[in-house]
Amino acid sequence: MYLTVVSEEVLVSGQAEAKRVRVTDTSGESIGPYFKWNRDQIGLTWPDEVSGQYEVFFKLFDSAGQPLREARRLTANLMASLIPVAPQSSWTVV
């Protein structure tokens, strides 16, 4: 999975090529990402297949899309974790 961050002007003009940042490097499937943006940082959550089981991960990026830390696994369930919904307020993962 990749994250691409571009300004509204670049998106509308289509003149500049956006830089993609690789988010995951797993052999399993990464699906259904959710993101929150607070103008300074982007929080990304997604389910990633780990050993045949989906678990939820979180990764924090700056406003330009550069990673601020490594991905953090948030779940370790017996059942698949498929819908990583972020709270309506600021994120609470530290």
VMD Tcl script that builds the backbone (N, CA, C; Angstrom):
set m [mol new atoms 282]
animate dup $m
set s [atomselect $m all]
$s set {name element resname resid chain x y z} {
  {N N MET 1 A 0.841 -1.157 0.000}
  {CA C MET 1 A 0.000 0.000 0.000}
  {C C MET 1 A 0.895 1.233 0.000}
  {N N TYR 2 A 0.445 2.284 -0.686}
  {CA C TYR 2 A 1.199 3.528 -0.799}
  {C C TYR 2 A 0.363 4.705 -0.319}
  {N N LEU 3 A 1.029 5.755 0.134}
  {CA C LEU 3 A 0.389 7.014 0.497}
  {C C LEU 3 A 0.942 8.087 -0.435}
  {N N THR 4 A 0.045 8.887 -1.013}
  {CA C THR 4 A 0.444 9.998 -1.865}
  {C C THR 4 A -0.204 11.260 -1.331}
  {N N VAL 5 A 0.607 12.292 -1.074}
  {CA C VAL 5 A 0.097 13.563 -0.572}
  {C C VAL 5 A 0.443 14.645 -1.579}
  {N N VAL 6 A -0.578 15.367 -2.047}
  {CA C VAL 6 A -0.366 16.470 -2.985}
  {C C VAL 6 A -1.254 17.638 -2.569}
  {N N SER 7 A -0.856 18.833 -2.948}
  {CA C SER 7 A -1.677 20.007 -2.661}
  {C C SER 7 A -2.893 20.012 -3.573}
  {N N GLU 8 A -3.892 20.767 -3.209}
  {CA C GLU 8 A -5.096 20.867 -4.032}
  {C C GLU 8 A -4.767 21.438 -5.407}
  {N N GLU 9 A -3.837 22.399 -5.442}
  {CA C GLU 9 A -3.455 23.007 -6.715}
  {C C GLU 9 A -2.829 21.987 -7.658}
  {N N VAL 10 A -1.956 21.153 -7.132}
  {CA C VAL 10 A -1.303 20.119 -7.952}
  {C C VAL 10 A -2.335 19.095 -8.407}
  {N N LEU 11 A -3.234 18.734 -7.519}
  {CA C LEU 11 A -4.261 17.753 -7.859}
  {C C LEU 11 A -5.145 18.260 -9.000}
  {N N VAL 12 A -5.548 19.506 -8.925}
  {CA C VAL 12 A -6.412 20.087 -9.956}
  {C C VAL 12 A -5.670 20.265 -11.280}
  {N N SER 13 A -4.412 20.734 -11.207}
  {CA C SER 13 A -3.663 21.008 -12.442}
  {C C SER 13 A -3.189 19.732 -13.128}
  {N N GLY 14 A -2.870 18.718 -12.335}
  {CA C GLY 14 A -2.359 17.473 -12.894}
  {C C GLY 14 A -0.993 17.625 -13.539}
  {N N GLN 15 A -0.287 18.729 -13.250}
  {CA C GLN 15 A 0.984 19.001 -13.912}
  {C C GLN 15 A 2.192 18.363 -13.223}
  {N N ALA 16 A 2.117 18.179 -11.936}
  {CA C ALA 16 A 3.269 17.616 -11.226}
  {C C ALA 16 A 2.989 16.163 -10.867}
  {N N GLU 17 A 4.026 15.361 -10.899}
  {CA C GLU 17 A 3.879 13.974 -10.521}
  {C C GLU 17 A 4.052 13.856 -9.013}
  {N N ALA 18 A 3.131 13.198 -8.370}
  {CA C ALA 18 A 3.165 13.054 -6.918}
  {C C ALA 18 A 4.121 11.936 -6.519}
  {N N LYS 19 A 4.762 12.131 -5.378}
  {CA C LYS 19 A 5.670 11.122 -4.840}
  {C C LYS 19 A 4.868 10.140 -3.986}
  {N N ARG 20 A 5.037 8.861 -4.273}
  {CA C ARG 20 A 4.371 7.815 -3.494}
  {C C ARG 20 A 5.296 7.344 -2.386}
  {N N VAL 21 A 4.736 7.152 -1.194}
  {CA C VAL 21 A 5.491 6.649 -0.046}
  {C C VAL 21 A 4.943 5.260 0.285}
  {N N ARG 22 A 5.823 4.286 0.307}
  {CA C ARG 22 A 5.412 2.907 0.628}
  {C C ARG 22 A 5.047 2.828 2.106}
  {N N VAL 23 A 3.862 2.309 2.399}
  {CA C VAL 23 A 3.393 2.192 3.779}
  {C C VAL 23 A 3.648 0.793 4.309}
  {N N THR 24 A 3.357 -0.218 3.509}
  {CA C THR 24 A 3.504 -1.603 3.964}
  {C C THR 24 A 4.519 -2.352 3.106}
  {N N ASP 25 A 5.149 -3.331 3.722}
  {CA C ASP 25 A 6.094 -4.195 3.015}
  {C C ASP 25 A 5.834 -5.657 3.338}
  {N N THR 26 A 4.608 -5.987 3.648}
  {CA C THR 26 A 4.297 -7.360 4.028}
  {C C THR 26 A 3.965 -8.197 2.799}
  {N N SER 27 A 4.065 -9.502 2.961}
  {CA C SER 27 A 3.723 -10.389 1.855}
  {C C SER 27 A 2.215 -10.591 1.760}
  {N N GLY 28 A 1.497 -10.311 2.849}
  {CA C GLY 28 A 0.041 -10.453 2.859}
  {C C GLY 28 A -0.649 -9.241 2.249}
  {N N GLU 29 A -1.962 -9.321 2.176}
  {CA C GLU 29 A -2.779 -8.275 1.571}
  {C C GLU 29 A -3.037 -7.141 2.577}
  {N N SER 30 A -2.903 -5.907 2.112}
  {CA C SER 30 A -3.231 -4.711 2.893}
  {C C SER 30 A -4.485 -4.113 2.261}
  {N N ILE 31 A -5.548 -3.948 3.066}
  {CA C ILE 31 A -6.831 -3.525 2.491}
  {C C ILE 31 A -7.463 -2.394 3.313}
  {N N GLY 32 A -8.407 -1.700 2.703}
  {CA C GLY 32 A -9.291 -0.758 3.371}
  {C C GLY 32 A -8.675 0.272 4.278}
  {N N PRO 33 A -7.745 1.105 3.796}
  {CA C PRO 33 A -7.144 2.097 4.687}
  {C C PRO 33 A -8.113 3.225 5.043}
  {N N TYR 34 A -7.976 3.737 6.245}
  {CA C TYR 34 A -8.693 4.915 6.715}
  {C C TYR 34 A -7.645 5.935 7.123}
  {N N PHE 35 A -7.927 7.224 6.914}
  {CA C PHE 35 A -6.950 8.218 7.347}
  {C C PHE 35 A -7.636 9.390 8.024}
  {N N LYS 36 A -6.867 10.070 8.868}
  {CA C LYS 36 A -7.286 11.317 9.507}
  {C C LYS 36 A -6.157 12.318 9.276}
  {N N TRP 37 A -6.520 13.555 9.022}
  {CA C TRP 37 A -5.548 14.613 8.778}
  {C C TRP 37 A -5.914 15.795 9.664}
  {N N ASN 38 A -4.940 16.351 10.383}
  {CA C ASN 38 A -5.211 17.502 11.246}
  {C C ASN 38 A -4.420 18.735 10.807}
  {N N ARG 39 A -4.040 18.789 9.545}
  {CA C ARG 39 A -3.257 19.848 8.898}
  {C C ARG 39 A -1.764 19.776 9.229}
  {N N ASP 40 A -1.389 19.077 10.266}
  {CA C ASP 40 A 0.022 18.909 10.615}
  {C C ASP 40 A 0.498 17.475 10.407}
  {N N GLN 41 A -0.404 16.517 10.657}
  {CA C GLN 41 A -0.038 15.115 10.577}
  {C C GLN 41 A -1.175 14.315 9.940}
  {N N ILE 42 A -0.795 13.168 9.380}
  {CA C ILE 42 A -1.749 12.227 8.804}
  {C C ILE 42 A -1.620 10.919 9.577}
  {N N GLY 43 A -2.724 10.436 10.086}
  {CA C GLY 43 A -2.757 9.137 10.748}
  {C C GLY 43 A -3.435 8.147 9.816}
  {N N LEU 44 A -2.796 7.021 9.549}
  {CA C LEU 44 A -3.320 6.019 8.622}
  {C C LEU 44 A -3.500 4.703 9.367}
  {N N THR 45 A -4.688 4.123 9.271}
  {CA C THR 45 A -4.945 2.796 9.833}
  {C C THR 45 A -5.414 1.885 8.712}
  {N N TRP 46 A -5.087 0.607 8.824}
  {CA C TRP 46 A -5.479 -0.362 7.798}
  {C C TRP 46 A -5.352 -1.772 8.345}
  {N N PRO 47 A -6.125 -2.722 7.794}
  {CA C PRO 47 A -5.920 -4.123 8.117}
  {C C PRO 47 A -4.858 -4.720 7.189}
  {N N ASP 48 A -3.985 -5.488 7.765}
  {CA C ASP 48 A -2.910 -6.137 7.021}
  {C C ASP 48 A -2.948 -7.626 7.343}
  {N N GLU 49 A -2.805 -8.448 6.319}
  {CA C GLU 49 A -2.819 -9.895 6.525}
  {C C GLU 49 A -1.462 -10.347 7.068}
  {N N VAL 50 A -1.494 -10.916 8.249}
  {CA C VAL 50 A -0.284 -11.396 8.912}
  {C C VAL 50 A -0.491 -12.874 9.236}
  {N N SER 51 A 0.247 -13.747 8.589}
  {CA C SER 51 A 0.138 -15.192 8.803}
  {C C SER 51 A -1.294 -15.696 8.632}
  {N N GLY 52 A -1.976 -15.196 7.587}
  {CA C GLY 52 A -3.331 -15.648 7.302}
  {C C GLY 52 A -4.418 -14.973 8.122}
  {N N GLN 53 A -4.066 -14.032 8.971}
  {CA C GLN 53 A -5.008 -13.345 9.855}
  {C C GLN 53 A -4.895 -11.840 9.654}
  {N N TYR 54 A -6.016 -11.134 9.515}
  {CA C TYR 54 A -5.976 -9.676 9.374}
  {C C TYR 54 A -5.874 -9.015 10.743}
  {N N GLU 55 A -4.925 -8.100 10.869}
  {CA C GLU 55 A -4.742 -7.306 12.074}
  {C C GLU 55 A -4.670 -5.839 11.669}
  {N N VAL 56 A -5.017 -4.941 12.577}
  {CA C VAL 56 A -5.051 -3.512 12.295}
  {C C VAL 56 A -3.711 -2.868 12.679}
  {N N PHE 57 A -3.223 -1.999 11.779}
  {CA C PHE 57 A -1.973 -1.274 11.991}
  {C C PHE 57 A -2.221 0.227 11.909}
  {N N PHE 58 A -1.308 0.999 12.481}
  {CA C PHE 58 A -1.378 2.466 12.459}
  {C C PHE 58 A 0.010 3.012 12.129}
  {N N LYS 59 A 0.040 4.067 11.307}
  {CA C LYS 59 A 1.310 4.727 11.001}
  {C C LYS 59 A 1.060 6.223 10.915}
  {N N LEU 60 A 1.991 7.008 11.441}
  {CA C LEU 60 A 1.874 8.454 11.487}
  {C C LEU 60 A 2.817 9.091 10.477}
  {N N PHE 61 A 2.314 10.103 9.733}
  {CA C PHE 61 A 3.075 10.804 8.705}
  {C C PHE 61 A 2.996 12.305 8.950}
  {N N ASP 62 A 3.988 13.041 8.454}
  {CA C ASP 62 A 3.882 14.504 8.501}
  {C C ASP 62 A 2.966 14.970 7.379}
  {N N SER 63 A 2.726 16.274 7.295}
  {CA C SER 63 A 1.766 16.795 6.313}
  {C C SER 63 A 2.235 16.630 4.870}
  {N N ALA 64 A 3.524 16.334 4.667}
  {CA C ALA 64 A 4.048 16.091 3.316}
  {C C ALA 64 A 4.018 14.605 2.951}
  {N N GLY 65 A 3.575 13.754 3.899}
  {CA C GLY 65 A 3.489 12.324 3.637}
  {C C GLY 65 A 4.720 11.530 4.018}
  {N N GLN 66 A 5.654 12.155 4.726}
  {CA C GLN 66 A 6.852 11.431 5.163}
  {C C GLN 66 A 6.591 10.746 6.504}
  {N N PRO 67 A 6.981 9.481 6.643}
  {CA C PRO 67 A 6.719 8.746 7.883}
  {C C PRO 67 A 7.405 9.402 9.086}
  {N N LEU 68 A 6.685 9.456 10.201}
  {CA C LEU 68 A 7.247 9.979 11.448}
  {C C LEU 68 A 7.689 8.856 12.374}
  {N N ARG 69 A 7.143 7.657 12.163}
  {CA C ARG 69 A 7.549 6.482 12.942}
  {C C ARG 69 A 7.138 5.227 12.194}
  {N N GLU 70 A 7.599 4.110 12.680}
  {CA C GLU 70 A 7.267 2.827 12.058}
  {C C GLU 70 A 5.796 2.486 12.299}
  {N N ALA 71 A 5.255 1.606 11.479}
  {CA C ALA 71 A 3.883 1.141 11.665}
  {C C ALA 71 A 3.773 0.410 12.996}
  {N N ARG 72 A 2.627 0.589 13.646}
  {CA C ARG 72 A 2.386 -0.054 14.941}
  {C C ARG 72 A 1.170 -0.970 14.822}
  {N N ARG 73 A 1.336 -2.200 15.220}
  {CA C ARG 73 A 0.222 -3.162 15.213}
  {C C ARG 73 A -0.684 -2.848 16.403}
  {N N LEU 74 A -1.987 -2.690 16.137}
  {CA C LEU 74 A -2.932 -2.314 17.185}
  {C C LEU 74 A -3.759 -3.472 17.711}
  {N N THR 75 A -3.874 -4.548 16.935}
  {CA C THR 75 A -4.705 -5.670 17.358}
  {C C THR 75 A -3.915 -6.970 17.331}
  {N N ALA 76 A -4.398 -7.933 18.100}
  {CA C ALA 76 A -3.873 -9.298 18.101}
  {C C ALA 76 A -5.041 -10.199 18.493}
  {N N ASN 77 A -5.973 -10.373 17.570}
  {CA C ASN 77 A -7.227 -11.077 17.849}
  {C C ASN 77 A -7.244 -12.473 17.278}
  {N N LEU 78 A -8.139 -13.298 17.827}
  {CA C LEU 78 A -8.360 -14.626 17.267}
  {C C LEU 78 A -9.202 -14.535 15.996}
  {N N MET 79 A -10.037 -13.509 15.905}
  {CA C MET 79 A -10.870 -13.271 14.726}
  {C C MET 79 A -10.219 -12.161 13.901}
  {N N ALA 80 A -10.590 -12.084 12.625}
  {CA C ALA 80 A -10.027 -11.064 11.735}
  {C C ALA 80 A -10.439 -9.657 12.184}
  {N N SER 81 A -9.503 -8.733 12.153}
  {CA C SER 81 A -9.754 -7.318 12.418}
  {C C SER 81 A -9.757 -6.617 11.063}
  {N N LEU 82 A -10.944 -6.228 10.583}
  {CA C LEU 82 A -11.053 -5.752 9.210}
  {C C LEU 82 A -11.439 -4.288 9.045}
  {N N ILE 83 A -12.008 -3.644 10.067}
  {CA C ILE 83 A -12.490 -2.278 9.884}
  {C C ILE 83 A -11.846 -1.359 10.911}
  {N N PRO 84 A -10.737 -0.715 10.540}
  {CA C PRO 84 A -10.045 0.179 11.475}
  {C C PRO 84 A -10.634 1.589 11.426}
  {N N VAL 85 A -11.623 1.866 12.245}
  {CA C VAL 85 A -12.264 3.172 12.234}
  {C C VAL 85 A -11.624 4.061 13.287}
  {N N ALA 86 A -11.132 5.220 12.836}
  {CA C ALA 86 A -10.505 6.185 13.751}
  {C C ALA 86 A -11.592 6.980 14.462}
  {N N PRO 87 A -11.330 7.418 15.715}
  {CA C PRO 87 A -12.313 8.229 16.420}
  {C C PRO 87 A -12.547 9.558 15.700}
  {N N GLN 88 A -13.684 10.184 15.966}
  {CA C GLN 88 A -14.037 11.449 15.307}
  {C C GLN 88 A -13.160 12.607 15.767}
  {N N SER 89 A -12.596 12.526 16.937}
  {CA C SER 89 A -11.697 13.579 17.403}
  {C C SER 89 A -10.281 13.250 16.966}
  {N N SER 90 A -9.316 13.830 17.596}
  {CA C SER 90 A -7.918 13.545 17.303}
  {C C SER 90 A -7.604 12.084 17.587}
  {N N TRP 91 A -6.575 11.546 16.938}
  {CA C TRP 91 A -6.232 10.154 17.208}
  {C C TRP 91 A -5.638 10.028 18.600}
  {N N THR 92 A -5.750 8.812 19.136}
  {CA C THR 92 A -5.307 8.579 20.503}
  {C C THR 92 A -4.166 7.583 20.593}
  {N N VAL 93 A -3.664 7.098 19.470}
  {CA C VAL 93 A -2.556 6.147 19.479}
  {C C VAL 93 A -1.262 6.912 19.703}
  {N N VAL 94 A -0.444 6.456 20.640}
  {CA C VAL 94 A 0.854 7.110 20.899}
  {C C VAL 94 A 1.988 6.130 20.768}
}
mol reanalyze $m
mol bondsrecalc $m
mol representation Tube
mol addrep $m
